[in-house]
Amino acid sequence: MNLYEYQGKKLFQKYGIPTTQGIVINKDQENDYIYLQELMQGLSFPVVLKAQVKVGGRGKAGGIKIAKNNEEFMKYTKQIFSMEIKGVKVNKILIDQYVEIEKEFYMSFIIDRTSSKTVFIFSPVGGVDIEEVAEKQPEKISKKYLDELDLFDFQIREAILSVYNENLDHAKKIESVALKLYKLYKENHCILAEINPLIISKNEVLALDSKIITDDNAFYYIDDELEEDEERSVLEEEAKKQGLAYVELNGNIGIIGNGAGLVMYTIDLVNLYGGKAANFLDIGGGARADKVKQSVQLVLKNPNVKGLFINIFGGITRCDEVANGIIEAYEEKRYDVPLVVRLQGTNYEEGKRILEKLKEKINFELTESAEKGAEMIVSFVRNRE
């Protein structure tokens, strides 16, 4: 479950992580003039209005505004509520007190799927995408792989001081926040617990933003107040109606597989070879041709998809059913994107025979190796850019 920023901050407060205490307004309150007037009377301007959406890039999209007075507050509230950010409509706004920032840091605990370990990531360069820092200033990032079930203070201290020792008082306070964030991460079965930025303001540390993703399999551990309907893009809504396990991501390579673990592995492989997944789509076990056809058509409705990688390891899922579904999708509409299919398992030879006819129509490759398939689709997409 991917939490809203304001929900993540509630968890921060529960675990003693210093953060801002904002007010959330819903879209149905947008035209409640009396309510908004009463709300503004209790505010101390300037305030920050932040769109609450579960996708990245809201700042660049205009989803964060600083209001200096009542007039700007009303103006920006209407602007943000009218927005769609990466296909997601804004239905909530967090109103936060404006804070002067002296220094920004990045901090997170995340599961590294390659090593199957938790990684603590820290950087004295915060407020920007950590991928951008990794590319331009790799020496500014510290990573600590955690082997133990319990975190030792010295592991965090070493990671922080290896890239930031300008102010030991600040470093000590950052260490305290990190230990509390790790407790939150473990007790809430998180896949990711991130603060970006963690700031210094008036000699105190403050978590200015939150990104918390919990394991769906541990959903029953989550506080009732955090359980809310997921925000979905248009395609995610369509997938839900069709009964497809689909999540939209930010890349340009469509991903389809059978089994959540295999799909996650496929996404990691594509990333390893320099690509970026556009989605997660699990057709599940025993999928028939019609479900495969729906899945292909759904993924290729996304205009950002420039290539499709289908990774199937057949057990109760039959390779011939998968092949027939792919053929039916492409017979109904000609898609001008390269396709790579990895097939292994039940009825492989029949699936291979069925798919051979695709080679005459589109840029298509069939492989028995997931690694080779990921490498090929990334290369195909890169050559078309």
N, C-alpha and C positions, 0 to 999 in steps of 0.2 A: 504494500500500500504506500503510495506516494503522498506525503502530507503537504498541506498548504504551509506557507511560511508561518502564518499566525499559529497554526497547530504545533509546528516545530518549536516555536518560541514558548508555547505553554509547557512543553516538555523541558525546555531549557530552565524555565522558572522552577519546575518541580525538582530538578536536579541541582539547583543552586548556581546555574550559569547566568551571569549578569547579562541582561538583555533589555531591549526597550519594551514597554508595555503599551501596546496600541489598542485601537478600537476598530472593530470590523463592521462595515456596513454592507448590506445586501442590495442587489439591483432593485428589488421591489420597494426600497426606501428612497430611491433616487428622486422621486417626485413628491415625497412627503416633506413639503416646505417647512412645516412647523417643527418636525423632528430635526431636520438639518439645521434650522436656526438655533434650536436649543442645544444641539451638539456643538455648533461653532462657538457658542457662548462659553463653553467649558474648555475650549482649546487655547493653547498659547502658541501663537504663530511665531515663526514659520513651522509648518508641519509637512510631512512627506506622505503623499498618496501613492500606494503601491498596489498594482493589480495583483490579485491572488489567482494565479493560474499554475498548472502543474507542467509547464513547459519552460524551456530556457529562452533567453533573449528578450525578456520583457522590457528591460531598460532601453535597448536599442530600438525597440518597437514603439517607444513612447509610453510605456505602461507604468513609469515612475515619474512623478511630478512633485515639485516643491511649491507649496502654496504659501504666500506671504500674508494673505488677508482673506476676508470672507468672499470677496468677489472672485479671486483666483480659485478658492476652494470649490465654489459652485461650478465654475467653468471647467476645472480639471476633473471634477467628479463626473460630469456629463460626458466629457471626452473619453475618459477611461472606460466607463460603462458602455460606450458605443463601440468599443474596440473588439476585434478578434486578433488574438496573438497565435500565429501558427495554426489557424483554424479553430482555436478554442475561444469561445465567448467569455468575456469577463463578467462574472456574476457577483464577485466580492471585491471590496477594496479594503486594505489595511491602512488606517491612518496612524502614523507614527510621529512622535516628536522629532524634530530636526536636531541632529547632533553634529557638532563640529568634530571633524576627523583630523587627528594629528598623524596617525600611522595606520596602515591597513595590512592585515595578515590573512593567510589562508590556512585552514586546518580541517582535516577530515580523517575518519576511520572508514575503511572500505574493504569489502571482500575482494581479494585478488584471485580470480578463478584459475589462473595458470598455476599458482603455487598452492592454492587452497588454504591461504592464510589471510589473516587480517593485516592490513597495512595502515600504519599511521603516516599521513602525509602532512608536511608543514612547510610553509614558505613565508618569508617576510615580504613577499609581493602578493597583496590581496586585492580584492575588488575587481579582478579580471578573471577570464577563463583560465583555469589551471593548465589546460592544454597549450594555451598561448605562452604561458611562462615556461613550460617544459620545452617548447620549441625555441624560444628566443633567449631564455636565461636558465638553462638546466642546472647551473651551479647554485641557483637560488631555491632549489627544491630538495628537501630532506625526506627520505622514505625509511621507515623502520618496520621490518617484517616481524610480526609477533608470533613466537613459537609457543609461548606459554598460555595456559588457560586464563591466567590472571596477569594483568599488566603490572610491571615493576616501574616505580617512579623514575629510576635512573635511565630507563629506555627512552622515555619521553624527554627527559632533560638532555640527553645526548643528542637526540634528533633536533631539538630546538636550538641548542647552543652551536651545533655544527653549521648553521646558516644564519644565526642571529645572536650576537653577543654585545650589541651596542649599549644595551641598558639591562643590567642583570635584575633590577627590580621588576621591569616589565616582563622579562623572561620567566621569572618566578611566578608571576600572576598568570602568564600564558600557560605554564605547566599545570597550574591548579585547574584552569578551564579544561585543558586536555584530559586530565584524569576524570573529571566529572562527565565530559563528553563520552569517554570510553565506557563509563558505568551506564549511561543512557543507551549507548550502542549495544551493549551486551544484554541488558535487562529487557530491552524492547525488540530483540531479535532483528536488528537492523542489517540491511545490506549496505547502506551508506548513511553516515551521520556527518554532515558538513557544515562548517561555518565559513562563509565567504561574503563579506569580510568580517574578521574579528578585528576590532579597532582599538586604538588608544585614544581616549578622550579625557582631558583633564586628569591625566596620570592614572586613569582607570581603564581596564579592559572591558569591552562590551561586544556581545554577539549581535551584529547588526542585521544579519540575515540567517536563514536556516534552510537546509535541504535534508530532509529525513525520508528514507525509503526503508520500509520494514518488509520482512519476508511474509508473503501472502499466506504461507502455510502456518504461520504463527499469529494469524489474525485475531484469534480468540484471546491473546494476551493484551491486546491494545485497549486503552481506556475507551469506554462508551462514548465519551464526548468527542473523540477523534474519529469516530465512525461516521463518514458522510459519503454521499453518492460521489462516485468518481466523475471528474470532468472528462468529457470525451470529445474528440474531434468528430467531424462529419463521418469519416470512414470508420472510426471506432464505434460510433452509434450504429452504422450499417452492419458492422461485423457482429455486434451484440445481437441484433435482430436475427442474423443468420446463424447464430450459435457458434461463431468462430472466435478462437482465442487470439486476438489481434491487439497489438499495442503499436502506436505510431512513434517513430523515432526521428532523428534529425538528419540522417544520411541520405544516400542516393542509390543504395543497392537493396533491392527487395529480398527478403529472407522467408522461406517456407520450409518447415521441417515437421517430422512426426515425433512428438515428445518434447516437453519443455526443456529438458536438459540438453537434448541434441540441438534445439534451436539456439539456446544460449551459447553452446559450444561453437555453432556455426557463426554467430555474431562475433564471437571472440576471434575466430579464424580470419574472418573478413577484415577485422580490425588489425590483426597481426600482419596481414599482407598490405596494409596501407589503405584499406577501404573503410567505409562507414555505412552501417546498416540503416535502412529507411524504416524498418519495422521489425517486429517480432510476430510471427504467425505460426501457431502450432495446430496442425490438422488432427492431432491426437492419434490414438491407436485404432486400427481397423477402418480408416477413412475410405469411403467409396469414391468412385469417379466424380459424382456430382459435387461432393464437398471439395475435392481437389480443384475442380473447375471454378467453383465459387471463390476459392482462396486465391487462385491465380488472377482472376478478374478483379477481385478486391484490391490486391496489392498493386496491380498495374493501373488502377484508377488514380493513384497518387502521382501527380505530374512531376514530382521530384525523383521518381524512380527511373534510373538510367540503365539498369541491368537487374536480372532476376537470378537468384541462386536457390535451387530447390535441393535439399539434402534429405534423402530418405534412406533409413536403415530398416528394411522390411522384416517384420515378425508377423504379427496379426495384420499389419498393414501390407497389402500385396502390391508389388511393384507394377503389375499389369493394370491394376485399378488406378494407381497414380498416373501411369502413362496415358491411359484413356482420358482421365480428367484434364491433363495438360493439352492433349490433342483437341479435345472438345472446346477448350477455352480459346485456343489459337485458330480453330476453324470458324468460330463465331465472330472473332475479330482479329485482324492482323496487327500485332503489336511490334512496333519498330524499336525493340530493345533487345540486346543480347541475352541469351538464356543459357545457363549451365545447370545440368541436372546430375547429381550424384545418386546412383542407385546401388543398393546392395540388399540381398536377402530374398525373401519369398517371391517366387515367380520372376526372378531377375531377367532371365533370358527372354521371356515373353514381353516384359516391359521394355527391354532394349529393342526388340524387333518392332514394337509399336511406335517407338519414338524415332526410329530411323527416318520416317517420312518427313520429320520436321526439318532435316538438314537441307532439303530442297527449298524450304520456304523462308527460313530466318537464320540469323547468326546463332548457331546452336552447337553445344558440345555436351557429350555424355561421358561421365567418368565414374570409376569405382572408388576414387580417393577423395575424401572430403577436403583434405589439404590442397590437392591439385585443383579441385573445383573452386575453392576460395581464391586461390592464386589466379586462376583463369578469369573469373568474373571481375576481379579488381583490375586486371590488365585490360580486359575488353572495355570496361567503363572509362578507364584512364585514357585509352587511345581515342575515344570518342569526344573527349573534352576539348 
